[in-house]
Amino acid sequence: MTAYVGTTWDTVVYREVSPFWKIDSKSAPTITFHGSLDPIVAVYQSRNHHGKLQSLGVKNELHEYPTFHGFDQRQIDDVMRTFITFVQGSIN
């Protein structure tokens, strides 16, 4: 993360770049796709984000795939179908 935020660990800086600390009850509908075996971004982060969105009443979905940090073509096809359906259902 140091390369991303430009500094060593600093709670204030990391909270500033984390979407988890930016969401509130007025946040936009959110869909998340995550590889449950991802060694780079732990799946608990998406699960926690999903839980916070749920607790705030924000429309959201979490979809986990049994893969690492990337998706294969079958999973990509599923992501695209799922994303389109989500967006179509979120348009008022």
PDB file of N, CA, C and O in Angstrom:
ATOM      1  N   MET A   1       0.809  -1.204   0.000  1.00  0.00           N
ATOM      2  CA  MET A   1       0.000   0.000   0.000  1.00  0.00           C
ATOM      3  C   MET A   1       0.852   1.267   0.000  1.00  0.00           C
ATOM      4  O   MET A   1       0.367   2.327  -0.397  1.00  0.00           O
ATOM      5  N   THR A   2       2.084   1.186   0.426  1.00  0.00           N
ATOM      6  CA  THR A   2       2.922   2.380   0.457  1.00  0.00           C
ATOM      7  C   THR A   2       3.041   3.000  -0.929  1.00  0.00           C
ATOM      8  O   THR A   2       2.993   4.223  -1.062  1.00  0.00           O
ATOM      9  N   ALA A   3       3.193   2.178  -1.959  1.00  0.00           N
ATOM     10  CA  ALA A   3       3.293   2.704  -3.326  1.00  0.00           C
ATOM     11  C   ALA A   3       1.999   3.385  -3.751  1.00  0.00           C
ATOM     12  O   ALA A   3       2.025   4.343  -4.523  1.00  0.00           O
ATOM     13  N   TYR A   4       0.877   2.898  -3.254  1.00  0.00           N
ATOM     14  CA  TYR A   4      -0.429   3.446  -3.636  1.00  0.00           C
ATOM     15  C   TYR A   4      -0.713   4.782  -2.954  1.00  0.00           C
ATOM     16  O   TYR A   4      -1.164   5.719  -3.613  1.00  0.00           O
ATOM     17  N   VAL A   5      -0.460   4.890  -1.661  1.00  0.00           N
ATOM     18  CA  VAL A   5      -0.804   6.103  -0.920  1.00  0.00           C
ATOM     19  C   VAL A   5       0.384   7.036  -0.705  1.00  0.00           C
ATOM     20  O   VAL A   5       0.202   8.169  -0.260  1.00  0.00           O
ATOM     21  N   GLY A   6       1.590   6.579  -1.013  1.00  0.00           N
ATOM     22  CA  GLY A   6       2.761   7.438  -0.931  1.00  0.00           C
ATOM     23  C   GLY A   6       3.362   7.601   0.444  1.00  0.00           C
ATOM     24  O   GLY A   6       4.204   8.474   0.653  1.00  0.00           O
ATOM     25  N   THR A   7       2.949   6.784   1.378  1.00  0.00           N
ATOM     26  CA  THR A   7       3.490   6.885   2.729  1.00  0.00           C
ATOM     27  C   THR A   7       3.412   5.525   3.416  1.00  0.00           C
ATOM     28  O   THR A   7       2.657   4.648   2.997  1.00  0.00           O
ATOM     29  N   THR A   8       4.185   5.366   4.455  1.00  0.00           N
ATOM     30  CA  THR A   8       4.080   4.138   5.235  1.00  0.00           C
ATOM     31  C   THR A   8       2.766   4.179   6.006  1.00  0.00           C
ATOM     32  O   THR A   8       2.000   5.135   5.885  1.00  0.00           O
ATOM     33  N   TRP A   9       2.512   3.164   6.783  1.00  0.00           N
ATOM     34  CA  TRP A   9       1.217   3.046   7.468  1.00  0.00           C
ATOM     35  C   TRP A   9       0.875   4.319   8.236  1.00  0.00           C
ATOM     36  O   TRP A   9       1.655   4.819   9.046  1.00  0.00           O
ATOM     37  N   ASP A  10      -0.322   4.818   7.949  1.00  0.00           N
ATOM     38  CA  ASP A  10      -0.859   5.985   8.641  1.00  0.00           C
ATOM     39  C   ASP A  10      -2.371   5.817   8.615  1.00  0.00           C
ATOM     40  O   ASP A  10      -2.989   5.874   7.552  1.00  0.00           O
ATOM     41  N   THR A  11      -2.969   5.611   9.792  1.00  0.00           N
ATOM     42  CA  THR A  11      -4.400   5.319   9.871  1.00  0.00           C
ATOM     43  C   THR A  11      -5.247   6.376   9.171  1.00  0.00           C
ATOM     44  O   THR A  11      -6.208   6.035   8.481  1.00  0.00           O
ATOM     45  N   VAL A  12      -4.911   7.634   9.335  1.00  0.00           N
ATOM     46  CA  VAL A  12      -5.690   8.709   8.712  1.00  0.00           C
ATOM     47  C   VAL A  12      -5.614   8.599   7.196  1.00  0.00           C
ATOM     48  O   VAL A  12      -6.639   8.678   6.519  1.00  0.00           O
ATOM     49  N   VAL A  13      -4.429   8.421   6.663  1.00  0.00           N
ATOM     50  CA  VAL A  13      -4.252   8.316   5.211  1.00  0.00           C
ATOM     51  C   VAL A  13      -4.978   7.097   4.669  1.00  0.00           C
ATOM     52  O   VAL A  13      -5.657   7.192   3.647  1.00  0.00           O
ATOM     53  N   TYR A  14      -4.852   5.972   5.321  1.00  0.00           N
ATOM     54  CA  TYR A  14      -5.495   4.759   4.833  1.00  0.00           C
ATOM     55  C   TYR A  14      -7.019   4.862   4.892  1.00  0.00           C
ATOM     56  O   TYR A  14      -7.704   4.336   4.014  1.00  0.00           O
ATOM     57  N   ARG A  15      -7.545   5.516   5.889  1.00  0.00           N
ATOM     58  CA  ARG A  15      -9.001   5.729   5.953  1.00  0.00           C
ATOM     59  C   ARG A  15      -9.455   6.641   4.820  1.00  0.00           C
ATOM     60  O   ARG A  15     -10.561   6.487   4.301  1.00  0.00           O
ATOM     61  N   GLU A  16      -8.615   7.576   4.439  1.00  0.00           N
ATOM     62  CA  GLU A  16      -8.953   8.496   3.353  1.00  0.00           C
ATOM     63  C   GLU A  16      -9.062   7.797   2.000  1.00  0.00           C
ATOM     64  O   GLU A  16      -9.832   8.237   1.146  1.00  0.00           O
ATOM     65  N   VAL A  17      -8.315   6.729   1.786  1.00  0.00           N
ATOM     66  CA  VAL A  17      -8.342   6.039   0.493  1.00  0.00           C
ATOM     67  C   VAL A  17      -9.230   4.797   0.496  1.00  0.00           C
ATOM     68  O   VAL A  17      -9.372   4.137  -0.533  1.00  0.00           O
ATOM     69  N   SER A  18      -9.817   4.480   1.622  1.00  0.00           N
ATOM     70  CA  SER A  18     -10.648   3.285   1.742  1.00  0.00           C
ATOM     71  C   SER A  18     -12.115   3.596   1.477  1.00  0.00           C
ATOM     72  O   SER A  18     -12.686   4.466   2.134  1.00  0.00           O
ATOM     73  N   PRO A  19     -12.737   2.900   0.525  1.00  0.00           N
ATOM     74  CA  PRO A  19     -14.163   3.138   0.278  1.00  0.00           C
ATOM     75  C   PRO A  19     -15.036   2.767   1.481  1.00  0.00           C
ATOM     76  O   PRO A  19     -16.137   3.296   1.635  1.00  0.00           O
ATOM     77  N   PHE A  20     -14.555   1.870   2.322  1.00  0.00           N
ATOM     78  CA  PHE A  20     -15.330   1.451   3.496  1.00  0.00           C
ATOM     79  C   PHE A  20     -15.712   2.645   4.367  1.00  0.00           C
ATOM     80  O   PHE A  20     -16.817   2.686   4.908  1.00  0.00           O
ATOM     81  N   TRP A  21     -14.825   3.601   4.505  1.00  0.00           N
ATOM     82  CA  TRP A  21     -15.056   4.751   5.382  1.00  0.00           C
ATOM     83  C   TRP A  21     -15.774   5.893   4.668  1.00  0.00           C
ATOM     84  O   TRP A  21     -16.077   6.909   5.292  1.00  0.00           O
ATOM     85  N   LYS A  22     -16.048   5.747   3.387  1.00  0.00           N
ATOM     86  CA  LYS A  22     -16.718   6.796   2.623  1.00  0.00           C
ATOM     87  C   LYS A  22     -18.217   6.558   2.468  1.00  0.00           C
ATOM     88  O   LYS A  22     -18.955   7.488   2.144  1.00  0.00           O
ATOM     89  N   ILE A  23     -18.676   5.333   2.694  1.00  0.00           N
ATOM     90  CA  ILE A  23     -20.072   5.025   2.417  1.00  0.00           C
ATOM     91  C   ILE A  23     -20.992   5.489   3.543  1.00  0.00           C
ATOM     92  O   ILE A  23     -20.623   5.524   4.717  1.00  0.00           O
ATOM     93  N   ASP A  24     -22.213   5.844   3.125  1.00  0.00           N
ATOM     94  CA  ASP A  24     -23.259   6.190   4.082  1.00  0.00           C
ATOM     95  C   ASP A  24     -24.593   5.773   3.473  1.00  0.00           C
ATOM     96  O   ASP A  24     -24.624   5.151   2.411  1.00  0.00           O
ATOM     97  N   SER A  25     -25.669   6.104   4.125  1.00  0.00           N
ATOM     98  CA  SER A  25     -26.987   5.644   3.665  1.00  0.00           C
ATOM     99  C   SER A  25     -27.387   6.226   2.313  1.00  0.00           C
ATOM    100  O   SER A  25     -28.333   5.740   1.692  1.00  0.00           O
ATOM    101  N   LYS A  26     -26.694   7.242   1.851  1.00  0.00           N
ATOM    102  CA  LYS A  26     -26.987   7.848   0.550  1.00  0.00           C
ATOM    103  C   LYS A  26     -26.047   7.368  -0.544  1.00  0.00           C
ATOM    104  O   LYS A  26     -26.077   7.895  -1.656  1.00  0.00           O
ATOM    105  N   SER A  27     -25.217   6.384  -0.250  1.00  0.00           N
ATOM    106  CA  SER A  27     -24.283   5.864  -1.246  1.00  0.00           C
ATOM    107  C   SER A  27     -25.028   5.236  -2.414  1.00  0.00           C
ATOM    108  O   SER A  27     -26.149   4.748  -2.270  1.00  0.00           O
ATOM    109  N   ALA A  28     -24.393   5.259  -3.552  1.00  0.00           N
ATOM    110  CA  ALA A  28     -24.977   4.688  -4.767  1.00  0.00           C
ATOM    111  C   ALA A  28     -25.086   3.172  -4.643  1.00  0.00           C
ATOM    112  O   ALA A  28     -24.326   2.552  -3.899  1.00  0.00           O
ATOM    113  N   PRO A  29     -26.031   2.573  -5.372  1.00  0.00           N
ATOM    114  CA  PRO A  29     -26.083   1.113  -5.418  1.00  0.00           C
ATOM    115  C   PRO A  29     -24.698   0.569  -5.795  1.00  0.00           C
ATOM    116  O   PRO A  29     -24.006   1.126  -6.647  1.00  0.00           O
ATOM    117  N   THR A  30     -24.320  -0.510  -5.153  1.00  0.00           N
ATOM    118  CA  THR A  30     -22.961  -1.026  -5.291  1.00  0.00           C
ATOM    119  C   THR A  30     -22.993  -2.527  -5.555  1.00  0.00           C
ATOM    120  O   THR A  30     -23.711  -3.274  -4.891  1.00  0.00           O
ATOM    121  N   ILE A  31     -22.204  -2.952  -6.534  1.00  0.00           N
ATOM    122  CA  ILE A  31     -22.049  -4.386  -6.789  1.00  0.00           C
ATOM    123  C   ILE A  31     -20.561  -4.706  -6.713  1.00  0.00           C
ATOM    124  O   ILE A  31     -19.729  -3.977  -7.253  1.00  0.00           O
ATOM    125  N   THR A  32     -20.242  -5.791  -6.044  1.00  0.00           N
ATOM    126  CA  THR A  32     -18.855  -6.187  -5.844  1.00  0.00           C
ATOM    127  C   THR A  32     -18.655  -7.612  -6.333  1.00  0.00           C
ATOM    128  O   THR A  32     -19.477  -8.491  -6.077  1.00  0.00           O
ATOM    129  N   PHE A  33     -17.553  -7.827  -7.041  1.00  0.00           N
ATOM    130  CA  PHE A  33     -17.158  -9.152  -7.502  1.00  0.00           C
ATOM    131  C   PHE A  33     -15.784  -9.429  -6.904  1.00  0.00           C
ATOM    132  O   PHE A  33     -14.883  -8.596  -7.004  1.00  0.00           O
ATOM    133  N   HIS A  34     -15.620 -10.598  -6.280  1.00  0.00           N
ATOM    134  CA  HIS A  34     -14.369 -10.881  -5.581  1.00  0.00           C
ATOM    135  C   HIS A  34     -13.997 -12.347  -5.715  1.00  0.00           C
ATOM    136  O   HIS A  34     -14.851 -13.228  -5.609  1.00  0.00           O
ATOM    137  N   GLY A  35     -12.733 -12.599  -5.945  1.00  0.00           N
ATOM    138  CA  GLY A  35     -12.217 -13.963  -5.929  1.00  0.00           C
ATOM    139  C   GLY A  35     -11.998 -14.391  -4.491  1.00  0.00           C
ATOM    140  O   GLY A  35     -11.210 -13.774  -3.775  1.00  0.00           O
ATOM    141  N   SER A  36     -12.680 -15.432  -4.060  1.00  0.00           N
ATOM    142  CA  SER A  36     -12.610 -15.841  -2.651  1.00  0.00           C
ATOM    143  C   SER A  36     -11.241 -16.392  -2.258  1.00  0.00           C
ATOM    144  O   SER A  36     -10.957 -16.545  -1.070  1.00  0.00           O
ATOM    145  N   LEU A  37     -10.391 -16.693  -3.241  1.00  0.00           N
ATOM    146  CA  LEU A  37      -9.051 -17.210  -2.963  1.00  0.00           C
ATOM    147  C   LEU A  37      -7.981 -16.134  -3.175  1.00  0.00           C
ATOM    148  O   LEU A  37      -6.792 -16.449  -3.187  1.00  0.00           O
ATOM    149  N   ASP A  38      -8.377 -14.899  -3.336  1.00  0.00           N
ATOM    150  CA  ASP A  38      -7.476 -13.789  -3.643  1.00  0.00           C
ATOM    151  C   ASP A  38      -6.458 -13.580  -2.527  1.00  0.00           C
ATOM    152  O   ASP A  38      -6.837 -13.279  -1.395  1.00  0.00           O
ATOM    153  N   PRO A  39      -5.148 -13.738  -2.837  1.00  0.00           N
ATOM    154  CA  PRO A  39      -4.129 -13.522  -1.810  1.00  0.00           C
ATOM    155  C   PRO A  39      -3.699 -12.051  -1.708  1.00  0.00           C
ATOM    156  O   PRO A  39      -2.947 -11.690  -0.803  1.00  0.00           O
ATOM    157  N   ILE A  40      -4.170 -11.208  -2.625  1.00  0.00           N
ATOM    158  CA  ILE A  40      -3.771  -9.798  -2.648  1.00  0.00           C
ATOM    159  C   ILE A  40      -4.766  -8.944  -1.859  1.00  0.00           C
ATOM    160  O   ILE A  40      -4.373  -8.141  -1.012  1.00  0.00           O
ATOM    161  N   VAL A  41      -6.042  -9.124  -2.143  1.00  0.00           N
ATOM    162  CA  VAL A  41      -7.101  -8.401  -1.425  1.00  0.00           C
ATOM    163  C   VAL A  41      -7.965  -9.460  -0.744  1.00  0.00           C
ATOM    164  O   VAL A  41      -8.700 -10.194  -1.406  1.00  0.00           O
ATOM    165  N   ALA A  42      -7.872  -9.529   0.546  1.00  0.00           N
ATOM    166  CA  ALA A  42      -8.597 -10.561   1.302  1.00  0.00           C
ATOM    167  C   ALA A  42     -10.111 -10.398   1.135  1.00  0.00           C
ATOM    168  O   ALA A  42     -10.636  -9.285   1.169  1.00  0.00           O
ATOM    169  N   VAL A  43     -10.791 -11.514   0.959  1.00  0.00           N
ATOM    170  CA  VAL A  43     -12.234 -11.486   0.716  1.00  0.00           C
ATOM    171  C   VAL A  43     -13.004 -10.891   1.891  1.00  0.00           C
ATOM    172  O   VAL A  43     -14.106 -10.375   1.703  1.00  0.00           O
ATOM    173  N   TYR A  44     -12.448 -10.953   3.096  1.00  0.00           N
ATOM    174  CA  TYR A  44     -13.164 -10.369   4.235  1.00  0.00           C
ATOM    175  C   TYR A  44     -13.392  -8.867   4.024  1.00  0.00           C
ATOM    176  O   TYR A  44     -14.343  -8.305   4.568  1.00  0.00           O
ATOM    177  N   GLN A  45     -12.528  -8.219   3.241  1.00  0.00           N
ATOM    178  CA  GLN A  45     -12.707  -6.792   3.002  1.00  0.00           C
ATOM    179  C   GLN A  45     -14.005  -6.528   2.227  1.00  0.00           C
ATOM    180  O   GLN A  45     -14.756  -5.611   2.559  1.00  0.00           O
ATOM    181  N   SER A  46     -14.259  -7.330   1.204  1.00  0.00           N
ATOM    182  CA  SER A  46     -15.507  -7.185   0.449  1.00  0.00           C
ATOM    183  C   SER A  46     -16.703  -7.591   1.299  1.00  0.00           C
ATOM    184  O   SER A  46     -17.764  -6.971   1.220  1.00  0.00           O
ATOM    185  N   ARG A  47     -16.539  -8.613   2.098  1.00  0.00           N
ATOM    186  CA  ARG A  47     -17.638  -9.046   2.971  1.00  0.00           C
ATOM    187  C   ARG A  47     -17.973  -7.953   3.993  1.00  0.00           C
ATOM    188  O   ARG A  47     -19.146  -7.683   4.252  1.00  0.00           O
ATOM    189  N   ASN A  48     -16.955  -7.333   4.563  1.00  0.00           N
ATOM    190  CA  ASN A  48     -17.196  -6.246   5.520  1.00  0.00           C
ATOM    191  C   ASN A  48     -17.868  -5.058   4.835  1.00  0.00           C
ATOM    192  O   ASN A  48     -18.790  -4.458   5.389  1.00  0.00           O
ATOM    193  N   HIS A  49     -17.412  -4.726   3.649  1.00  0.00           N
ATOM    194  CA  HIS A  49     -17.996  -3.622   2.882  1.00  0.00           C
ATOM    195  C   HIS A  49     -19.461  -3.920   2.584  1.00  0.00           C
ATOM    196  O   HIS A  49     -20.324  -3.056   2.743  1.00  0.00           O
ATOM    197  N   HIS A  50     -19.732  -5.132   2.156  1.00  0.00           N
ATOM    198  CA  HIS A  50     -21.108  -5.568   1.873  1.00  0.00           C
ATOM    199  C   HIS A  50     -21.968  -5.459   3.135  1.00  0.00           C
ATOM    200  O   HIS A  50     -23.093  -4.962   3.081  1.00  0.00           O
ATOM    201  N   GLY A  51     -21.444  -5.916   4.251  1.00  0.00           N
ATOM    202  CA  GLY A  51     -22.192  -5.856   5.506  1.00  0.00           C
ATOM    203  C   GLY A  51     -22.509  -4.433   5.929  1.00  0.00           C
ATOM    204  O   GLY A  51     -23.604  -4.158   6.419  1.00  0.00           O
ATOM    205  N   LYS A  52     -21.557  -3.528   5.744  1.00  0.00           N
ATOM    206  CA  LYS A  52     -21.804  -2.134   6.106  1.00  0.00           C
ATOM    207  C   LYS A  52     -22.868  -1.533   5.190  1.00  0.00           C
ATOM    208  O   LYS A  52     -23.760  -0.827   5.660  1.00  0.00           O
ATOM    209  N   LEU A  53     -22.781  -1.807   3.882  1.00  0.00           N
ATOM    210  CA  LEU A  53     -23.800  -1.324   2.954  1.00  0.00           C
ATOM    211  C   LEU A  53     -25.172  -1.861   3.347  1.00  0.00           C
ATOM    212  O   LEU A  53     -26.158  -1.125   3.337  1.00  0.00           O
ATOM    213  N   GLN A  54     -25.233  -3.144   3.692  1.00  0.00           N
ATOM    214  CA  GLN A  54     -26.492  -3.756   4.115  1.00  0.00           C
ATOM    215  C   GLN A  54     -27.052  -3.040   5.343  1.00  0.00           C
ATOM    216  O   GLN A  54     -28.238  -2.713   5.396  1.00  0.00           O
ATOM    217  N   SER A  55     -26.191  -2.802   6.324  1.00  0.00           N
ATOM    218  CA  SER A  55     -26.644  -2.180   7.566  1.00  0.00           C
ATOM    219  C   SER A  55     -27.139  -0.754   7.353  1.00  0.00           C
ATOM    220  O   SER A  55     -27.947  -0.254   8.136  1.00  0.00           O
ATOM    221  N   LEU A  56     -26.659  -0.099   6.302  1.00  0.00           N
ATOM    222  CA  LEU A  56     -27.077   1.263   5.990  1.00  0.00           C
ATOM    223  C   LEU A  56     -28.270   1.303   5.034  1.00  0.00           C
ATOM    224  O   LEU A  56     -28.770   2.378   4.704  1.00  0.00           O
ATOM    225  N   GLY A  57     -28.720   0.133   4.593  1.00  0.00           N
ATOM    226  CA  GLY A  57     -29.861   0.065   3.688  1.00  0.00           C
ATOM    227  C   GLY A  57     -29.551   0.429   2.249  1.00  0.00           C
ATOM    228  O   GLY A  57     -30.452   0.780   1.487  1.00  0.00           O
ATOM    229  N   VAL A  58     -28.280   0.348   1.871  1.00  0.00           N
ATOM    230  CA  VAL A  58     -27.872   0.662   0.501  1.00  0.00           C
ATOM    231  C   VAL A  58     -28.032  -0.590  -0.360  1.00  0.00           C
ATOM    232  O   VAL A  58     -27.573  -1.672   0.006  1.00  0.00           O
ATOM    233  N   LYS A  59     -28.694  -0.426  -1.514  1.00  0.00           N
ATOM    234  CA  LYS A  59     -28.828  -1.554  -2.435  1.00  0.00           C
ATOM    235  C   LYS A  59     -27.434  -2.009  -2.836  1.00  0.00           C
ATOM    236  O   LYS A  59     -26.619  -1.213  -3.304  1.00  0.00           O
ATOM    237  N   ASN A  60     -27.166  -3.313  -2.647  1.00  0.00           N
ATOM    238  CA  ASN A  60     -25.846  -3.831  -3.011  1.00  0.00           C
ATOM    239  C   ASN A  60     -25.889  -5.333  -3.148  1.00  0.00           C
ATOM    240  O   ASN A  60     -26.771  -6.008  -2.618  1.00  0.00           O
ATOM    241  N   GLU A  61     -24.925  -5.831  -3.864  1.00  0.00           N
ATOM    242  CA  GLU A  61     -24.744  -7.277  -4.023  1.00  0.00           C
ATOM    243  C   GLU A  61     -23.263  -7.588  -3.929  1.00  0.00           C
ATOM    244  O   GLU A  61     -22.417  -6.797  -4.343  1.00  0.00           O
ATOM    245  N   LEU A  62     -22.968  -8.750  -3.378  1.00  0.00           N
ATOM    246  CA  LEU A  62     -21.602  -9.278  -3.332  1.00  0.00           C
ATOM    247  C   LEU A  62     -21.613 -10.626  -4.028  1.00  0.00           C
ATOM    248  O   LEU A  62     -22.405 -11.504  -3.684  1.00  0.00           O
ATOM    249  N   HIS A  63     -20.738 -10.790  -5.001  1.00  0.00           N
ATOM    250  CA  HIS A  63     -20.620 -12.049  -5.725  1.00  0.00           C
ATOM    251  C   HIS A  63     -19.184 -12.545  -5.581  1.00  0.00           C
ATOM    252  O   HIS A  63     -18.236 -11.861  -5.967  1.00  0.00           O
ATOM    253  N   GLU A  64     -19.041 -13.729  -5.028  1.00  0.00           N
ATOM    254  CA  GLU A  64     -17.718 -14.332  -4.858  1.00  0.00           C
ATOM    255  C   GLU A  64     -17.543 -15.468  -5.860  1.00  0.00           C
ATOM    256  O   GLU A  64     -18.476 -16.212  -6.166  1.00  0.00           O
ATOM    257  N   TYR A  65     -16.330 -15.571  -6.352  1.00  0.00           N
ATOM    258  CA  TYR A  65     -15.983 -16.635  -7.291  1.00  0.00           C
ATOM    259  C   TYR A  65     -14.798 -17.405  -6.724  1.00  0.00           C
ATOM    260  O   TYR A  65     -13.907 -16.808  -6.120  1.00  0.00           O
ATOM    261  N   PRO A  66     -14.775 -18.723  -6.909  1.00  0.00           N
ATOM    262  CA  PRO A  66     -13.671 -19.530  -6.370  1.00  0.00           C
ATOM    263  C   PRO A  66     -12.418 -19.376  -7.236  1.00  0.00           C
ATOM    264  O   PRO A  66     -12.024 -20.296  -7.952  1.00  0.00           O
ATOM    265  N   THR A  67     -11.809 -18.207  -7.154  1.00  0.00           N
ATOM    266  CA  THR A  67     -10.636 -17.896  -7.958  1.00  0.00           C
ATOM    267  C   THR A  67      -9.731 -16.950  -7.190  1.00  0.00           C
ATOM    268  O   THR A  67     -10.026 -16.565  -6.058  1.00  0.00           O
ATOM    269  N   PHE A  68      -8.634 -16.586  -7.814  1.00  0.00           N
ATOM    270  CA  PHE A  68      -7.656 -15.715  -7.174  1.00  0.00           C
ATOM    271  C   PHE A  68      -7.955 -14.250  -7.513  1.00  0.00           C
ATOM    272  O   PHE A  68      -9.102 -13.822  -7.385  1.00  0.00           O
ATOM    273  N   HIS A  69      -6.961 -13.477  -7.940  1.00  0.00           N
ATOM    274  CA  HIS A  69      -7.133 -12.042  -8.145  1.00  0.00           C
ATOM    275  C   HIS A  69      -7.684 -11.703  -9.533  1.00  0.00           C
ATOM    276  O   HIS A  69      -7.873 -10.527  -9.844  1.00  0.00           O
ATOM    277  N   GLY A  70      -7.938 -12.687 -10.352  1.00  0.00           N
ATOM    278  CA  GLY A  70      -8.493 -12.457 -11.682  1.00  0.00           C
ATOM    279  C   GLY A  70      -9.546 -13.503 -11.987  1.00  0.00           C
ATOM    280  O   GLY A  70      -9.683 -14.495 -11.270  1.00  0.00           O
ATOM    281  N   PHE A  71     -10.282 -13.274 -13.048  1.00  0.00           N
ATOM    282  CA  PHE A  71     -11.364 -14.184 -13.424  1.00  0.00           C
ATOM    283  C   PHE A  71     -11.065 -14.835 -14.763  1.00  0.00           C
ATOM    284  O   PHE A  71     -10.404 -14.242 -15.616  1.00  0.00           O
ATOM    285  N   ASP A  72     -11.555 -16.063 -14.945  1.00  0.00           N
ATOM    286  CA  ASP A  72     -11.443 -16.704 -16.252  1.00  0.00           C
ATOM    287  C   ASP A  72     -12.612 -16.243 -17.135  1.00  0.00           C
ATOM    288  O   ASP A  72     -13.489 -15.514 -16.672  1.00  0.00           O
ATOM    289  N   GLN A  73     -12.623 -16.659 -18.379  1.00  0.00           N
ATOM    290  CA  GLN A  73     -13.629 -16.154 -19.317  1.00  0.00           C
ATOM    291  C   GLN A  73     -15.057 -16.498 -18.887  1.00  0.00           C
ATOM    292  O   GLN A  73     -15.966 -15.683 -19.044  1.00  0.00           O
ATOM    293  N   ARG A  74     -15.253 -17.689 -18.352  1.00  0.00           N
ATOM    294  CA  ARG A  74     -16.593 -18.074 -17.887  1.00  0.00           C
ATOM    295  C   ARG A  74     -17.057 -17.150 -16.770  1.00  0.00           C
ATOM    296  O   ARG A  74     -18.211 -16.722 -16.747  1.00  0.00           O
ATOM    297  N   GLN A  75     -16.159 -16.847 -15.851  1.00  0.00           N
ATOM    298  CA  GLN A  75     -16.497 -15.952 -14.748  1.00  0.00           C
ATOM    299  C   GLN A  75     -16.719 -14.524 -15.248  1.00  0.00           C
ATOM    300  O   GLN A  75     -17.616 -13.832 -14.768  1.00  0.00           O
ATOM    301  N   ILE A  76     -15.918 -14.090 -16.196  1.00  0.00           N
ATOM    302  CA  ILE A  76     -16.092 -12.760 -16.777  1.00  0.00           C
ATOM    303  C   ILE A  76     -17.460 -12.645 -17.436  1.00  0.00           C
ATOM    304  O   ILE A  76     -18.148 -11.635 -17.284  1.00  0.00           O
ATOM    305  N   ASP A  77     -17.846 -13.671 -18.161  1.00  0.00           N
ATOM    306  CA  ASP A  77     -19.171 -13.665 -18.800  1.00  0.00           C
ATOM    307  C   ASP A  77     -20.269 -13.550 -17.743  1.00  0.00           C
ATOM    308  O   ASP A  77     -21.237 -12.812 -17.928  1.00  0.00           O
ATOM    309  N   ASP A  78     -20.119 -14.278 -16.637  1.00  0.00           N
ATOM    310  CA  ASP A  78     -21.107 -14.216 -15.562  1.00  0.00           C
ATOM    311  C   ASP A  78     -21.106 -12.833 -14.904  1.00  0.00           C
ATOM    312  O   ASP A  78     -22.167 -12.287 -14.599  1.00  0.00           O
ATOM    313  N   VAL A  79     -19.916 -12.273 -14.688  1.00  0.00           N
ATOM    314  CA  VAL A  79     -19.812 -10.926 -14.118  1.00  0.00           C
ATOM    315  C   VAL A  79     -20.556  -9.932 -15.001  1.00  0.00           C
ATOM    316  O   VAL A  79     -21.308  -9.101 -14.493  1.00  0.00           O
ATOM    317  N   MET A  80     -20.361 -10.002 -16.297  1.00  0.00           N
ATOM    318  CA  MET A  80     -21.007  -9.053 -17.211  1.00  0.00           C
ATOM    319  C   MET A  80     -22.529  -9.192 -17.177  1.00  0.00           C
ATOM    320  O   MET A  80     -23.240  -8.189 -17.102  1.00  0.00           O
ATOM    321  N   ARG A  81     -23.027 -10.410 -17.231  1.00  0.00           N
ATOM    322  CA  ARG A  81     -24.481 -10.620 -17.164  1.00  0.00           C
ATOM    323  C   ARG A  81     -25.049 -10.104 -15.839  1.00  0.00           C
ATOM    324  O   ARG A  81     -26.073  -9.420 -15.813  1.00  0.00           O
ATOM    325  N   THR A  82     -24.378 -10.438 -14.759  1.00  0.00           N
ATOM    326  CA  THR A  82     -24.834 -10.034 -13.431  1.00  0.00           C
ATOM    327  C   THR A  82     -24.783  -8.519 -13.276  1.00  0.00           C
ATOM    328  O   THR A  82     -25.700  -7.916 -12.718  1.00  0.00           O
ATOM    329  N   PHE A  83     -23.719  -7.909 -13.767  1.00  0.00           N
ATOM    330  CA  PHE A  83     -23.566  -6.454 -13.685  1.00  0.00           C
ATOM    331  C   PHE A  83     -24.668  -5.744 -14.474  1.00  0.00           C
ATOM    332  O   PHE A  83     -25.272  -4.796 -13.974  1.00  0.00           O
ATOM    333  N   ILE A  84     -24.928  -6.190 -15.681  1.00  0.00           N
ATOM    334  CA  ILE A  84     -25.969  -5.569 -16.514  1.00  0.00           C
ATOM    335  C   ILE A  84     -27.322  -5.658 -15.817  1.00  0.00           C
ATOM    336  O   ILE A  84     -28.066  -4.679 -15.772  1.00  0.00           O
ATOM    337  N   THR A  85     -27.639  -6.828 -15.278  1.00  0.00           N
ATOM    338  CA  THR A  85     -28.906  -7.006 -14.573  1.00  0.00           C
ATOM    339  C   THR A  85     -28.982  -6.066 -13.373  1.00  0.00           C
ATOM    340  O   THR A  85     -30.020  -5.450 -13.127  1.00  0.00           O
ATOM    341  N   PHE A  86     -27.890  -5.957 -12.632  1.00  0.00           N
ATOM    342  CA  PHE A  86     -27.869  -5.073 -11.459  1.00  0.00           C
ATOM    343  C   PHE A  86     -28.100  -3.619 -11.862  1.00  0.00           C
ATOM    344  O   PHE A  86     -28.918  -2.925 -11.258  1.00  0.00           O
ATOM    345  N   VAL A  87     -27.381  -3.162 -12.879  1.00  0.00           N
ATOM    346  CA  VAL A  87     -27.511  -1.776 -13.306  1.00  0.00           C
ATOM    347  C   VAL A  87     -28.918  -1.497 -13.828  1.00  0.00           C
ATOM    348  O   VAL A  87     -29.502  -0.457 -13.521  1.00  0.00           O
ATOM    349  N   GLN A  88     -29.460  -2.421 -14.615  1.00  0.00           N
ATOM    350  CA  GLN A  88     -30.808  -2.225 -15.131  1.00  0.00           C
ATOM    351  C   GLN A  88     -31.822  -2.142 -13.991  1.00  0.00           C
ATOM    352  O   GLN A  88     -32.789  -1.385 -14.080  1.00  0.00           O
ATOM    353  N   GLY A  89     -31.614  -2.902 -12.936  1.00  0.00           N
ATOM    354  CA  GLY A  89     -32.511  -2.873 -11.783  1.00  0.00           C
ATOM    355  C   GLY A  89     -32.284  -1.673 -10.875  1.00  0.00           C
ATOM    356  O   GLY A  89     -33.095  -1.408  -9.988  1.00  0.00           O
ATOM    357  N   SER A  90     -31.194  -0.947 -11.084  1.00  0.00           N
ATOM    358  CA  SER A  90     -30.869   0.211 -10.235  1.00  0.00           C
ATOM    359  C   SER A  90     -31.260   1.537 -10.860  1.00  0.00           C
ATOM    360  O   SER A  90     -31.227   2.575 -10.199  1.00  0.00           O
ATOM    361  N   ILE A  91     -31.630   1.504 -12.136  1.00  0.00           N
ATOM    362  CA  ILE A  91     -32.004   2.731 -12.830  1.00  0.00           C
ATOM    363  C   ILE A  91     -33.431   3.090 -12.466  1.00  0.00           C
ATOM    364  O   ILE A  91     -34.335   2.261 -12.569  1.00  0.00           O
ATOM    365  N   ASN A  92     -33.624   4.292 -12.050  1.00  0.00           N
ATOM    366  CA  ASN A  92     -34.970   4.742 -11.655  1.00  0.00           C
ATOM    367  C   ASN A  92     -35.679   5.396 -12.795  1.00  0.00           C
ATOM    368  O   ASN A  92     -36.819   5.834 -12.644  1.00  0.00           O
TER     369      ASN A  92
END
